[in-house]
Amino acid sequence: MSSSSLSQVNIRDADLLAELERQRTSPVLEVVVRQLEQKQAKRDELAAMPRDKRRRATTRHEIAEKAPELPDLRHIHSVLAVCGLPYRRQPIETREFERRQGPMKLIVEAGNLTSPENGAKVQQPIPFGPKARLLMMHLCSEAVRQKSATISIADNLTAFMREMGFPATGGKKGTLHAFKEQLNALAAARMTIAVWNGERAKQRYIQPFSEVDIWMPLNPEERMLWPTTLTFSLDFYDSLKKHALPLNAKAVRAFAGSARKLDLYFWLGWRLNNLETTKTISWTALAEQFGSDYDRMDNFRRDFSADLKAIQEVFPKLPTRITEDGLVIAGAGPEVLALPEPRLAKK
């Protein structure tokens, strides 16, 4: 292959150009050039994608190329896979949020924290959105990994944010402030789980955290309450040990920008593990689960179908399909959602 021909190849990235230079005397240089051009083309294609689509494509490739390992394993309490938090910020005056799923509902109540500065009550909002879900997963995962109900926040919050694809930026509009706001909201929240069968109803009251160690920075630019350690309540921690739903950290990162996609991923993990036969879940039931902020069913069906397609981009073997009646789903093993060992346990 002549020098003039090499100057015309479509390779721009430094590592690929370095590889081309190393292979200049190879007897199969033309083959090498084609392979490097293909790699460049794939990188260019990824770079042209919107951020979230690029993350999904990268995650699918990573999962296909390498089996998930134990460091990829994360957990969240199964109850939060069945009934999730609000998708959008609620007005501070709204102190209670309810999410239903069939004959079951989760009620989340906003709480208060105490200011270390003067002992004043500081009202917290209801936790919402993807950051609250990611933080709850992080806290549950650390409790399971460390086998401890008490989790230190200060040492690993920034590393966790970066793992999930968020830059750690300061200021009131920065990501650190947004994550700390949701951490405060989670620390103060209370939950109620209710189930009923037409004749009887049962309620269980949950205080996820029994102790919160709160710090207030001295720097006026950072004057925001936030916990340095959180201790899960004994009831919640014992329940978590029995009902921790396994997740793949790479997949969570792929959906980290969307609360609804995270909820769908969590819910599919719970559903796939608990189904023994194929089941059709009606559009009405799906809207009850995921469509709390929709007024029109056609809009919800459109967006739910798009969200499911995004999940399928990462997990192409997902045993689900959309029909006029709703979502058809079958049971499947943990490999479908790329779960590392230990394997997903039946509950």
C-alpha positions in Angstrom: 0.0 0.0 0.0 1.6 3.3 -1.1 2.3 6.3 1.1 -0.2 8.4 -1.0 -2.9 5.8 -0.4 -2.2 5.8 3.4 -2.6 9.5 3.5 -6.1 9.1 2.2 -7.4 6.6 4.8 -10.3 7.7 7.0 -8.5 7.3 10.3 -8.2 10.3 12.7 -8.1 9.1 16.4 -4.6 9.2 17.9 -4.6 5.5 19.1 -5.8 4.2 15.7 -3.2 6.3 13.9 -0.5 5.0 16.2 -1.7 1.4 15.5 -1.5 2.2 11.8 2.0 3.4 12.1 3.1 0.3 14.0 1.6 -1.9 11.2 3.1 0.0 8.2 5.4 -2.9 7.3 2.7 -5.6 7.8 2.2 -7.9 4.8 -1.6 -7.5 5.4 -1.5 -3.8 5.7 -4.7 -3.3 3.6 -6.6 -5.6 5.9 -5.3 -3.6 8.9 -6.4 -0.4 7.3 -9.9 -1.7 6.7 -10.2 -2.8 10.3 -9.0 0.5 11.6 -11.3 2.4 9.3 -14.2 0.3 10.6 -13.3 1.1 14.2 -13.1 4.8 13.3 -16.5 4.6 11.6 -18.1 3.0 14.6 -16.6 5.7 16.9 -17.9 8.4 14.6 -21.3 6.9 14.6 -21.4 6.8 18.4 -20.1 10.4 18.6 -23.0 11.6 16.4 -25.6 10.0 18.7 -27.4 11.9 21.4 -25.8 11.3 24.8 -28.4 8.8 26.2 -28.6 6.8 23.0 -24.8 6.7 22.9 -24.7 5.3 26.4 -27.1 2.6 25.5 -25.2 1.6 22.5 -21.9 1.5 24.4 -23.5 -0.5 27.2 -25.0 -3.1 24.9 -21.5 -3.5 23.3 -19.8 -3.8 26.7 -22.3 -6.4 27.9 -22.0 -8.4 24.7 -18.2 -8.3 24.7 -17.7 -9.2 28.4 -19.8 -11.1 30.9 -20.9 -9.1 33.9 -18.7 -9.5 37.0 -19.3 -9.0 40.7 -18.1 -5.3 40.7 -21.0 -4.6 38.3 -23.6 -5.8 40.9 -25.9 -3.3 42.5 -29.1 -3.6 44.5 -32.3 -1.7 45.3 -35.2 -2.7 47.6 -37.8 -4.7 45.6 -40.6 -2.5 46.9 -39.1 0.5 45.0 -39.1 -1.6 41.8 -42.9 -2.2 42.2 -43.9 1.3 43.3 -41.6 4.2 42.5 -41.1 7.8 43.6 -42.5 10.8 41.7 -41.0 11.6 38.3 -41.2 15.3 38.7 -40.5 17.9 41.4 -43.6 18.3 43.6 -44.4 21.8 45.1 -42.9 22.1 48.6 -46.5 22.4 49.9 -47.2 18.9 48.7 -46.3 16.7 51.6 -47.5 13.3 50.3 -47.3 11.3 47.1 -49.1 8.1 46.2 -48.2 5.5 43.5 -50.4 2.5 42.9 -49.8 -0.9 41.3 -52.8 -3.2 41.2 -54.0 -3.9 44.8 -51.0 -2.2 46.3 -49.8 1.4 46.8 -46.7 3.2 48.1 -47.2 6.5 49.9 -44.2 8.7 50.3 -44.4 11.6 52.9 -42.0 14.5 52.9 -40.2 15.1 56.2 -37.9 17.6 57.9 -34.3 17.9 58.9 -32.8 19.8 61.9 -30.3 22.6 61.1 -27.0 22.1 62.9 -26.7 25.9 63.0 -29.7 26.8 65.2 -31.8 23.7 65.6 -34.5 25.0 63.3 -36.8 22.6 61.4 -35.8 22.6 57.7 -38.7 21.4 55.5 -37.6 18.9 52.8 -39.4 18.1 49.5 -40.7 14.7 48.4 -37.7 12.9 46.7 -38.2 12.7 43.0 -36.5 12.0 39.6 -33.6 10.0 38.5 -31.1 11.3 41.1 -33.3 10.1 44.0 -33.6 6.7 42.5 -29.8 6.5 41.8 -29.0 7.5 45.4 -31.5 5.0 46.9 -29.8 2.3 44.7 -26.4 3.5 45.9 -27.4 3.4 49.6 -29.1 0.0 49.3 -26.1 -1.4 47.4 -23.6 -0.2 50.0 -25.7 -1.6 52.8 -25.7 -5.0 51.1 -22.0 -4.9 50.1 -20.8 -3.7 53.5 -23.3 -5.8 55.4 -24.0 -2.7 57.5 -27.0 -0.5 58.1 -24.9 2.6 58.4 -23.5 4.1 55.2 -20.9 6.9 55.0 -21.8 9.5 52.3 -19.0 12.0 52.3 -16.2 9.7 51.1 -18.0 8.3 48.0 -20.7 10.5 46.8 -18.6 12.2 44.1 -17.2 8.9 42.9 -20.7 7.5 42.7 -21.9 10.5 40.7 -19.1 10.1 38.2 -19.7 6.4 37.9 -23.3 7.2 36.9 -22.1 9.6 34.2 -22.6 13.0 36.1 -19.8 15.5 36.4 -19.3 16.7 39.9 -19.9 20.5 39.6 -20.4 22.9 42.5 -22.7 25.9 42.9 -26.5 26.1 43.4 -27.0 24.9 39.8 -24.4 22.2 40.0 -24.8 18.5 40.1 -23.5 18.2 43.7 -26.3 20.5 44.9 -28.9 18.5 43.0 -27.7 15.2 44.4 -27.5 16.6 47.9 -31.0 18.0 47.7 -32.3 14.5 46.9 -30.2 12.9 49.6 -31.7 15.3 52.1 -35.2 14.5 50.8 -34.6 10.7 51.1 -33.1 11.1 54.5 -36.2 12.8 55.8 -38.9 10.9 54.0 -41.3 8.3 55.4 -43.1 5.6 53.5 -46.3 3.5 53.8 -47.0 0.3 51.9 -50.7 -0.6 51.7 -52.3 -3.8 50.2 -55.9 -4.8 49.9 -58.1 -7.6 48.5 -61.7 -6.2 48.6 -62.3 -7.5 52.1 -59.3 -6.5 54.2 -56.5 -3.9 53.9 -53.1 -4.0 55.5 -50.6 -1.1 56.0 -47.0 -1.2 56.9 -45.2 2.0 57.9 -41.6 2.4 56.9 -39.0 4.8 58.1 -36.1 4.0 55.8 -33.5 5.7 57.9 -33.4 5.7 61.7 -30.5 8.0 62.1 -29.1 10.9 60.1 -25.8 12.7 60.8 -26.2 16.2 59.3 -23.4 18.6 58.5 -23.6 22.2 57.3 -20.5 23.6 55.5 -18.9 26.8 56.8 -18.4 28.2 53.3 -21.4 30.5 52.5 -21.3 29.3 48.9 -22.0 25.8 50.1 -24.6 26.5 52.8 -26.7 23.4 52.4 -27.6 20.7 54.9 -26.6 17.3 53.9 -26.0 13.9 55.6 -22.5 12.6 56.1 -23.8 9.2 57.3 -27.2 7.5 57.1 -28.4 4.6 59.1 -31.2 2.4 57.7 -33.9 1.5 60.2 -33.7 -2.1 61.5 -37.0 -3.0 59.8 -35.9 -1.6 56.4 -32.4 -3.1 56.6 -33.7 -6.6 57.5 -36.3 -6.3 54.7 -33.6 -5.2 52.3 -31.4 -8.2 53.1 -34.4 -10.5 52.1 -35.7 -8.5 49.1 -32.7 -6.8 47.5 -33.2 -6.7 43.8 -30.0 -7.2 41.8 -29.1 -4.7 39.1 -26.2 -4.1 36.6 -24.3 -0.9 37.3 -23.5 -0.4 33.6 -27.2 -0.7 32.7 -28.2 1.7 35.4 -25.7 4.2 34.0 -27.2 3.8 30.6 -30.6 4.9 31.9 -29.4 7.4 34.5 -30.9 10.4 32.8 -34.5 9.2 32.9 -36.5 8.3 36.0 -39.1 6.5 34.0 -36.5 4.3 32.2 -34.9 3.5 35.6 -38.3 2.5 37.0 -39.0 0.3 33.9 -35.6 -1.4 34.2 -36.1 -2.0 38.0 -39.6 -3.3 37.4 -38.7 -5.6 34.6 -36.0 -7.1 36.8 -38.6 -7.8 39.5 -41.2 -9.1 37.0 -38.9 -11.4 35.0 -37.8 -13.0 38.3 -41.4 -13.6 39.5 -43.1 -14.8 36.3 -43.5 -18.5 35.5 -45.8 -18.1 32.5 -46.3 -15.5 29.8 -48.5 -12.6 31.0 -50.1 -9.7 29.3 -50.2 -6.5 31.4 -52.9 -4.1 30.3 -52.4 -0.6 29.2 -54.5 0.5 32.1 -52.3 -1.3 34.6 -49.2 0.1 32.9 -50.5 3.6 33.0 -51.3 3.2 36.7 -47.7 2.1 37.3 -45.8 4.5 35.0 -48.2 7.1 33.8 -49.1 9.2 36.8 -48.3 12.5 35.0 -50.2 11.7 31.7 -53.7 12.9 30.9 -54.0 11.0 27.6 -53.6 7.3 27.2 -52.3 7.6 23.6 -49.4 9.9 24.7 -48.6 7.4 27.5 -48.6 4.5 25.1 -46.3 6.3 22.7 -43.8 7.2 25.4 -43.9 3.9 27.2 -43.3 2.1 23.9 -40.3 4.3 23.3 -38.9 3.7 26.8 -39.3 0.0 26.3 -37.5 0.2 23.0 -34.6 2.0 24.8 -34.4 -0.9 27.4 -34.4 -3.4 24.5 -31.5 -1.6 22.9 -29.4 -2.6 25.9 -31.0 -6.0 26.4 -32.0 -7.4 23.0 -33.1 -10.7 24.4 -35.7 -9.2 26.7 -38.8 -11.4 26.4 -41.3 -8.5 26.0 -43.4 -7.1 23.2 -46.0 -4.4 22.8 -49.5 -5.3 21.6 -52.9 -3.5 21.3 -53.8 -5.1 24.7 -50.6 -4.0 26.5 -47.2 -5.5 27.3 -46.6 -9.2 26.8 -43.9 -10.4 29.1 -42.4 -13.8 29.9 -40.2 -15.0 32.8 -36.5 -15.2 32.1 -33.2 -15.9 33.8 -30.8 -13.3 35.1 -28.6 -13.5 32.0 -31.3 -11.6 30.0 -30.6 -8.5 32.1 -26.9 -9.2 32.3 -26.9 -9.8 36.0 -23.6 -11.0 37.5 -23.3 -13.7 40.1 -24.6 -14.4 42.6 -27.7 -15.2 40.5 -31.0 -13.7 41.0 -32.8 -15.6 43.8 -36.5 -16.5 43.7 -38.5 -14.9 46.3 
